Amino acid sequence: MALMKTTTPTFEKSSIANLPSKYGHFKIRVYKEGIQEHLAIFTENFELQEAPLVRIHSECLTGDTMGSIKCDCNNQLHKALNLIADQGGMVIYHRQEGRNIGLLNKVNAYALQDQGRNTIEANVELGFAPDQRTYDVVREIFNDFGLTKIRLLTNNPAKVSIVEELNVEITERIPIIIDSNPYNEGYLRVKKEQMGHIF
C-alpha cells in the first residue's frame, strides 16, 4: 500500500451535516480528492475522547450496498457503525473501490475469481498491484480533527503501519471478527495467509 502520491493532493471539504441513521445519530463531512469523494462519519464531540474508536473502511459497493457475501465488507461496516454509535468515534469511508482498481476492474477481477483465481491473482492478472490504495485523505481527516491517539478497529496490519506513519498513536487495535460463509472462505484465507490479516 502506498501512503503518499508523487504529488501532494489537494482536498475540498464539505460542511458538517447531521446524519440520522438506523445505527444512531451521526455527523458527516465529505472530502473531495480529485474525482473521489471520501466520507467521515462520526459522533458528536468524539474527538474530545482521549483515544476515540476509528475504522478506516475501504469502499465495497457490491458488499456495502448490494449485500454481496463474497467478502466480509458489509458486515464489517455495519459492525463498525454500531460500535461508534455505542462508544463514540469515526468511520472513514475510504472510496477506493476494489483496493483502488475501480468498480469495472473489480468486476473483471470477480470474473477471474469465478475461473479459480484468488483476489490477489486476479488483480495482478489485470495488470494491477495486489493493493493500490493510498491514504492521503486519512492524513487530511486526522489533521482536520486533531487526532493524535485512536483505538483502531481493523484486522489489517498494513493499516496499523499506515496510521503509525501518520504519527497517530494506536492505543489499542480492536479486531473486527465476522463469521465466514461458503462464498468468502477463500477470500478470508487469502487475507490471512497472504496479506497478514489478524482475525
N, C-alpha and C positions, 0 to 999 in steps of 0.2 A: 504494500500500500504506500502511496506517496502522500506525504504531508503537504509539501509546498509545490506549487506550479512554477514554471520557469519565469513567469511574470506575476507580480503581486496583483491579485484580483481586487476589483472594487465592488462594493456592495451598496444596494439601495434597500432601505428598511421601510417597512410599513409602520403605521401607528400601531399601538397596542389596543386590542379589542377584546371584548368578552366572548367566551366560547362555552356556553352551557352545553353539557353533553350528558349522555346516559351514564357516564362514569363519575361525573361531578362537574363543578363549575370551574372552568379554566380561563386563562388569558391566552391570547395568541398574537404572535408577531411573525411576519414574513421577511425573509432575507433573500433578495434577488441577486444572483451571481451569474452574469451573462444571461443565458436563456433559462437557467434553472432557478426555481423558487423553493427555498427550504423553509420549514416551519419550526418555530419554537413554541411549544405548548406547555404552559406552566401554571402553577398555582400561585395565588396571591401572596406576595412577600416571601416567596420560597428562598430568595437569596439572602434573607436575614438569618436563615439556619446556618449553623457552623459548617456543616457539610451536607448540603441537600442531595437528595437522590436524583440521579441523572441517567437517562438512557439515550444513546445515540442510535436511532433506529433507521436502518437503511431501507429506502423505499422498495416495496414489492407490490406492484399493482395487482398482480394475479393472486397473491396471498392476502394482502391487507384489505382489498376491496372485493375481489371475487370469491374469497374463501378457499383458494386452492390448498389442497393438503399434500402437494408435492414438496412443501417446505414447512418450516415452523414459524414463519414470519407473522402470520395473522395472530396466532396465539401469543407470541412474544409481545407484539404491540399492545394487545388488549390487556395482557397481564401488567405491562408497564403502566398503562393509563390508570388501571385500577390502583396500582401501588402508589403512584404520585398523588392521586386523588385522596388516598388514605393518609399518606405520610408527608405530603408536600414535596415538590420537586419539578423536574422538567423532562419532557421528551423532545429531543431534537429529531425532527423528521427529515432525514438526510436524503434529498431527492436525487440519488444517483442509481437509477434503476439497473438491476442486473449486475451489481458490482461495477456500475458505471459503463456498461456497454449499450444501454438503451433498451427500450421495450422490444423493438423489432428484432434486434440481435439476441435478446434474451429468449424470445420465442423460437428463433432459429436454433439456439442452444438447446431448448426444450426438445426440438425435433431430433437433434443428435442424441440427446439423452434417451429418447424413445427407441433409438437404434442401439443403445447399450453403452454410450459414453457416460462418464460421470460429469459432475458440474465443472470441474477444472479442465478435463479433457475437451469438453465441448467448447468452452471459451477459447482455449488455445487453438483448437482446430479452426475456429472462426477468425483467428489472427489476433486475438487479444491476450493480454496477461491474465492470469487467474483472478486477479483482483485489481481493478483500475481506479478505485475510489481515492479521492483527495479530501482533505479535512480543513481547508482554509476557512470555510464557513463556521466550523466548530470553534476555531480560534476567535472568530469575529463575535460569535454569540457569547462565549465565555468572557471575553473582554467587555462586551456590552453590559453584561450583568455583574461584572466584577467578581466572578467566581474564581476562588483560589484553592478551595477544598471541596471535594464531592465524594459521595458514595456512588460508585459506578455500577450500573445494572447491565452486566454483559457476561457472555461466555467466551468472548473473543480476546485472547491475549494481545493481539495486534492493536485493538482499541485501547487497551491499558497503556501500551507503549506510546500511542498517539497522544493520549491525554497527558502522560508524563512529559513528552516533548513540548507540550504547550505550557509547561511549568505550573500545572494544576495538580495538587496533591490528591491522591486517591486514598482516603482513609479506610475504605472497605470496598472490595469487589463482591458484588452480590450476584450469584448465578441466577439465570432465568431458565428454569427447567420445564420442558414441555414433553409430554409423552409422545413417543414415536407411533407411526402407523405404517401399514404395508407400502404406502406410496412414498414415504420420505425416509425410510430406514437407510437407504444408500446415501442419500443427501447428507443425513446426520453423521453417517460413518465417515464420509469424506471430510466434513467439518472437523471431526475429532482426530482422525488419523493423518490427514494431510495438511490441515490448516491449524491444528493445535488447539482447537476449542476445548474448553474445560467445562464438562457438564456435571 
